Amino acid sequence: MKDILKKILRQKRGIVGLEAAIVLIAFVIIAAAFSFMVVNQGLFATERGKAVVQEGLQQASTPLSLDGTIFVRTDSTGTSVNCISIPVRAFGVDYVAMWKNETVVTLKVDNDAWGNVYYGVLYNNVTGAPYDPTGDKFDDFCGVHANATGNVYVNGTYSAYQATWDTTAVLAIENSNNDESLNSDEKGYLIITLASSDVAAVRDLTVVEIRLEKTAPLSIEFHIPESMPIDTWITV
């Protein structure tokens, strides 16, 4: 009888031990699942934080930089400016998209201001490709005109469109690879043509702001010189 009781007690202890093992395994599985969830959420939060930081840095900086001297063209009286050339270059990136729908050029001349005067990348009316100003004078691509599709084309003769073209900014890309992006190995000239009623007089404060999509604007500010020769290009 004693032996039988001992066997029964041993079986109960085995059952209790098995139940404890099952409970322990359940706790381990729950802990593993919870740990995986925590780690996964941590990785997601880290990636999201990284993306937010990168986007913030992008919006706080501009990939465009001023690359040279600003030129202005005086009119036949020498008392005002009717064309401005601003050299720009992509900085810290492979390329900068300069499409018309993603770029805004704000202009202020003395008491007058324009929310957006940008008409896009300048094209060649002979080849149909983006215009490469290499070797040409600024006069050759200051007077531009638009076609039916909305593209702006160089006309080759500034005086023909000087009085009729509205105040407009276009981008001529030197060493262009025939797209509407400014690559790091290309140089752009933002050409601002001022209509006859919008010319900048001597000592006028001129402010140009180039804003790309999701970036900080490139702001350029200068005064028109007090004394200027007639019908020529000068630096500011």
C-alpha positions in Angstrom: 0.0 0.0 0.0 2.8 2.4 0.8 4.4 1.8 -2.5 1.1 2.6 -4.3 0.7 5.8 -2.4 4.2 6.9 -3.2 3.6 6.3 -6.9 0.4 8.4 -6.8 2.2 11.2 -5.1 5.0 11.1 -7.6 2.5 11.4 -10.5 0.9 14.5 -8.9 4.2 16.1 -8.5 4.9 15.4 -12.2 1.6 17.0 -13.2 2.3 20.1 -11.1 5.8 20.4 -12.6 4.3 20.0 -16.1 1.8 22.8 -15.4 4.5 25.1 -14.1 6.5 24.4 -17.3 3.5 25.3 -19.5 2.9 28.5 -17.6 6.6 29.4 -17.9 6.7 28.7 -21.6 3.6 30.9 -22.0 5.3 33.8 -20.1 8.4 33.4 -22.3 6.3 33.5 -25.5 4.4 36.6 -24.4 7.6 38.3 -23.3 9.3 37.5 -26.7 6.3 38.9 -28.6 6.2 42.0 -26.4 10.0 42.5 -26.9 9.7 42.1 -30.6 6.9 44.7 -30.7 9.0 47.1 -28.6 12.1 46.6 -30.8 10.0 47.0 -34.0 8.4 50.2 -32.7 11.8 51.5 -31.7 13.2 50.8 -35.2 10.2 52.5 -36.8 10.5 55.5 -34.5 14.2 55.7 -35.3 13.7 55.6 -39.1 10.8 58.1 -38.8 12.9 60.4 -36.7 15.8 60.1 -39.3 13.4 61.0 -42.1 12.0 64.0 -40.2 15.5 65.3 -39.4 16.5 64.9 -43.1 13.4 66.7 -44.3 14.0 69.4 -41.8 17.5 69.9 -42.9 16.4 70.0 -46.5 13.8 72.6 -45.8 16.2 74.7 -43.7 18.9 74.8 -46.5 18.9 75.6 -50.2 20.8 73.5 -52.8 21.3 76.7 -54.9 24.2 79.1 -54.4 25.2 82.4 -56.0 28.1 81.6 -58.3 29.8 84.8 -59.6 29.0 88.4 -60.2 25.5 89.9 -60.8 25.3 91.9 -64.0 22.6 94.6 -64.8 21.9 96.2 -68.1 21.3 100.0 -68.3 18.9 101.6 -70.8 19.5 104.3 -73.3 19.3 107.0 -70.7 21.6 105.4 -68.1 19.1 106.2 -65.3 17.5 102.7 -65.0 18.1 99.0 -65.5 16.0 96.8 -67.7 17.7 93.4 -67.4 19.4 91.4 -64.7 21.7 88.4 -64.9 22.3 86.3 -61.8 24.7 83.3 -61.9 23.7 80.3 -59.9 24.9 76.7 -59.3 23.8 73.5 -57.6 25.5 73.1 -54.3 25.8 69.9 -52.2 23.5 67.9 -54.5 23.7 66.1 -57.8 21.0 68.2 -59.4 18.3 70.8 -58.7 15.0 70.6 -60.5 14.2 74.0 -62.1 10.8 73.1 -63.6 8.4 76.0 -63.9 5.7 74.3 -61.7 8.2 73.6 -58.9 10.1 76.9 -58.8 9.1 80.3 -57.7 11.1 83.5 -58.3 9.8 86.4 -56.2 11.0 89.9 -57.3 10.9 93.3 -55.6 12.1 96.5 -57.2 11.8 99.5 -55.0 8.1 99.7 -54.1 6.9 97.2 -56.7 6.8 93.4 -56.0 5.8 90.3 -57.9 4.9 87.0 -56.3 6.3 84.8 -59.1 7.9 85.9 -62.4 9.5 82.6 -63.2 8.7 81.3 -66.7 11.0 78.2 -66.7 14.1 77.0 -68.5 15.0 78.9 -71.6 14.8 77.0 -74.9 16.4 77.5 -78.3 13.9 78.4 -81.0 16.0 76.8 -83.7 17.0 73.4 -82.1 14.0 73.1 -79.7 16.4 72.1 -76.9 17.3 74.0 -73.7 19.3 77.0 -74.7 23.1 76.9 -74.0 24.4 80.4 -73.6 28.0 79.4 -73.9 29.9 82.0 -76.0 26.8 84.3 -76.4 26.3 87.8 -75.0 23.8 88.5 -72.3 21.9 90.7 -74.8 21.2 87.6 -77.0 19.1 85.9 -74.3 17.6 88.8 -72.3 14.7 89.3 -74.7 12.7 86.1 -74.8 9.2 85.1 -76.0 6.7 82.4 -75.2 5.2 79.9 -77.6 1.8 78.2 -77.6 3.0 75.4 -75.3 4.2 77.9 -72.6 7.9 77.3 -73.1 10.1 80.4 -73.3 12.5 80.7 -76.3 15.5 82.9 -76.9 14.9 85.3 -79.8 18.5 86.3 -80.4 17.8 90.1 -80.6 17.1 91.8 -77.3 15.7 95.1 -78.7 12.9 93.3 -80.6 11.2 92.2 -77.4 12.5 94.8 -74.9 9.3 97.0 -74.9 6.7 94.3 -75.3 7.8 91.4 -73.0 6.4 91.5 -69.5 8.6 91.3 -66.4 9.9 87.8 -66.6 12.6 85.5 -65.2 14.0 82.6 -67.1 16.9 80.2 -66.6 19.6 79.7 -69.2 21.7 76.6 -68.5 25.4 76.5 -69.6 26.8 73.1 -70.5 23.2 71.7 -70.4 22.4 68.0 -70.9 19.1 69.0 -72.4 16.8 68.6 -69.3 15.2 71.2 -67.0 17.4 70.4 -64.0 20.6 72.3 -63.0 23.2 69.6 -62.5 26.3 70.1 -60.3 28.5 70.3 -63.5 26.3 72.9 -65.1 26.0 76.7 -64.5 22.7 78.6 -64.6 22.0 82.2 -65.4 18.7 83.6 -64.1 17.8 86.3 -66.5 15.3 88.8 -65.3 13.9 91.0 -68.1 12.1 94.1 -66.7 9.2 95.6 -68.8 9.5 99.2 -69.8 7.1 100.2 -67.0 9.0 98.2 -64.4 12.6 99.3 -64.9 14.8 99.7 -61.8 16.0 103.2 -61.2 19.2 104.3 -59.7 19.6 103.5 -56.0 16.5 101.2 -56.1 16.6 98.2 -53.7 16.2 95.0 -55.7 15.4 91.7 -54.0 15.3 88.4 -55.8 14.2 85.2 -54.0 14.4 81.8 -55.6 12.4 79.1 -53.9 12.5 75.5 -54.9 10.2 72.7 -53.8 10.7 71.8 -50.1 13.8 73.9 -49.6 14.7 77.2 -48.1 14.8 80.1 -50.5 18.0 81.7 -52.0 17.6 85.4 -51.3 19.7 88.0 -53.2 19.6 91.7 -52.4 21.4 94.6 -54.0 21.0 98.3 -54.9 21.1 99.7 -58.4 24.3 101.9 -58.7 23.9 105.6 -58.5 26.0 106.4 -61.6 25.7 104.3 -64.7 26.9 104.5 -68.3 24.4 104.4 -71.1 23.2 101.2 -72.8 25.7 98.8 -71.3 26.2 96.0 -68.7 27.7 96.8 -65.3 28.3 94.8 -62.1 26.6 95.3 -58.8 
